Amino acid sequence: MEKTVRDILERSLEDLKSNDSKKFRRKFLDEAQGTAITRRKIEGTKDDADLADLLLQTFENDAVDKTEGILRFIGCNCTASKLREDHAKIKSQGPVSGDIAMAASDMDDALERVSMVQRDLINRGSEGLLRDMLDSLQAERPSVINQWEVNEVLQKSSVLQDQWSSLLTMLQNKGEKACGIMLRVLKDQEYYLYEDLGL
């Protein structure tokens, strides 16, 4: 069975010794300031699986980056490096098992589905995901967007939400196929967000 982001987060948490686990939770609370996460929620997690779920709920598609940062902050550099390595493997995987048929279905009603989740993706898409998305769309053969269009997205505004809006509008104008490829890339790079958006 292929690993998921949740799996590798849970494994990283399992590697922590008791004292490091306490440090991790304290730093997690610091990083979660401004969100709905409270000390009670963090301390109320029953096990590492619950804590992994809470990391995903809090940081969504930034969960791996945030977790790696916390691990390095508390001095668990080996665990942080292993997490980064495992995440890179997940991102490099193509569609697996039952996902092969799903890859083709990404093209079905793609334009409508992108329009449906556009507002949520604009508000929830991270800067890291945006740049990965631009790189992947440009690397497609034939490419979905060119360098001029990448520059247009990034330079039109310094506000992240505006950049996402510009990219999604650009893909919608290109039609069904471009939107379908974007959905496939989103699923490959941030499967948790893809599922949470109901795609």
C-alpha positions in Angstrom: 0.0 0.0 0.0 1.3 3.4 -0.9 2.1 5.8 1.9 0.1 9.0 2.4 1.0 12.3 4.0 -0.8 11.3 7.1 1.2 8.0 7.3 4.6 9.8 7.1 3.5 12.4 9.7 2.4 9.7 12.1 5.6 7.8 11.6 7.7 10.9 12.3 5.7 11.4 15.5 6.2 7.8 16.5 10.0 8.3 16.2 10.0 10.9 18.9 11.1 10.1 22.5 8.7 11.1 25.3 10.6 14.4 26.1 10.9 15.3 22.4 7.2 14.6 22.0 6.3 17.1 24.7 8.6 19.7 23.1 6.9 19.1 19.8 3.5 19.7 21.2 4.5 22.9 22.9 6.0 24.2 19.7 3.0 23.0 17.7 0.8 25.2 19.9 3.1 28.2 19.2 2.9 27.6 15.5 -0.9 27.2 15.6 -1.5 30.7 17.1 -4.2 32.5 15.2 -6.0 29.2 14.3 -8.8 27.3 16.1 -6.3 24.9 17.7 -6.0 25.2 21.5 -3.8 23.6 24.1 -6.7 21.4 25.1 -7.0 20.1 21.6 -3.4 19.2 21.3 -3.2 17.7 24.8 -6.4 15.8 24.1 -5.0 13.8 21.2 -5.0 10.1 22.2 -2.0 9.0 20.1 0.3 9.9 17.3 -2.4 9.2 14.7 -4.7 11.8 16.3 -1.8 14.3 16.4 -1.1 13.7 12.7 -4.7 14.3 11.9 -4.6 17.6 14.0 -1.5 18.7 12.1 -3.3 18.2 8.8 -6.4 19.9 10.0 -4.4 22.9 11.2 -1.9 23.4 8.5 -3.6 21.5 5.6 -1.2 21.3 2.6 1.6 23.0 4.6 1.5 20.2 7.3 4.7 18.5 6.2 6.7 21.8 6.0 5.4 22.9 9.4 6.1 19.6 11.0 9.6 19.5 9.5 10.2 23.0 10.9 9.1 22.0 14.4 11.2 18.9 14.3 14.3 20.9 13.4 13.5 23.5 16.0 13.5 20.9 18.8 16.7 19.3 17.5 15.2 16.2 15.8 17.0 16.8 12.6 17.3 13.1 11.5 13.5 12.6 11.9 12.9 15.9 10.0 15.2 14.8 7.1 13.5 11.4 6.9 10.1 13.1 6.8 11.3 15.4 3.9 12.7 12.3 2.1 9.4 10.4 2.5 7.4 13.4 1.3 9.5 13.7 -1.8 8.8 10.1 -2.6 5.1 10.6 -2.3 5.2 13.6 -4.6 7.2 11.7 -7.2 4.7 8.8 -7.3 2.4 8.6 -10.3 -1.2 7.4 -10.0 -1.2 4.1 -8.2 -3.5 1.1 -7.8 -7.1 2.3 -8.2 -5.9 5.8 -9.1 -5.0 4.9 -12.7 -8.7 5.0 -13.7 -9.2 8.1 -11.6 -6.4 9.9 -13.6 -8.6 9.7 -16.7 -11.6 10.9 -14.8 -9.8 14.0 -13.8 -10.6 15.3 -17.3 -14.4 14.7 -16.8 -16.2 18.0 -16.1 -12.8 19.5 -15.1 -13.7 23.0 -16.0 -16.9 22.8 -13.9 -15.1 21.2 -11.0 -12.3 23.9 -11.0 -15.0 26.6 -11.0 -16.8 24.9 -8.1 -13.7 24.8 -5.8 -12.1 28.0 -7.1 -12.9 30.1 -4.0 -11.7 27.5 -1.6 -8.5 26.8 -3.5 -7.7 30.6 -3.7 -8.2 30.8 0.1 -6.4 27.6 1.1 -3.7 27.1 -1.5 -0.2 27.7 -0.1 2.7 29.5 -1.8 4.6 26.3 -2.0 1.8 24.5 -3.7 1.3 27.4 -6.1 5.0 27.3 -7.2 5.0 23.5 -7.5 1.8 23.7 -9.6 3.3 26.3 -11.9 6.5 24.1 -12.3 4.4 21.0 -13.1 2.1 22.7 -15.5 5.1 24.2 -17.3 6.9 20.8 -17.3 4.0 19.0 -19.0 4.6 17.9 -22.6 3.1 19.8 -24.3 3.3 22.5 -21.6 0.0 23.8 -20.2 1.5 27.2 -19.5 4.7 28.9 -20.7 7.3 31.1 -18.9 5.6 34.3 -19.8 2.4 33.1 -18.2 4.2 31.9 -15.1 5.7 35.4 -14.8 2.3 37.0 -15.3 0.8 34.9 -12.4 3.7 35.7 -10.0 4.2 39.4 -11.0 0.7 40.6 -11.5 0.2 40.8 -7.7 2.3 40.1 -4.6 -0.9 38.8 -2.8 -1.0 35.0 -2.8 -4.7 34.8 -3.2 -4.6 37.0 -6.3 -1.9 34.8 -7.8 -4.0 31.7 -7.3 -7.0 33.6 -8.8 -4.9 34.6 -11.8 -3.7 31.0 -12.4 -7.1 29.4 -12.1 -8.7 32.0 -14.4 -5.9 31.4 -16.9 -6.5 27.6 -16.8 -10.3 28.0 -17.1 -9.8 30.2 -20.2 -7.6 27.4 -21.7 -10.5 24.9 -21.3 -11.3 21.4 -20.1 -7.9 19.8 -20.8 -5.9 22.4 -18.9 -8.2 22.2 -15.9 -8.0 18.4 -16.0 -4.2 18.4 -15.9 -4.3 20.9 -13.0 -6.6 18.6 -11.0 -4.3 15.7 -11.7 -1.3 17.7 -10.5 -3.2 18.8 -7.4 -4.1 15.2 -6.6 -0.5 14.1 -7.0 1.0 16.9 -5.0 -1.6 17.5 -2.2 -3.9 14.6 -2.1 -5.3 15.5 1.3 -6.4 19.0 0.1 -7.7 17.4 -3.1 -9.9 15.0 -1.1 -11.0 17.7 1.3 -12.2 19.9 -1.5 -14.5 17.0 -2.6 -12.7 16.5 -5.9 
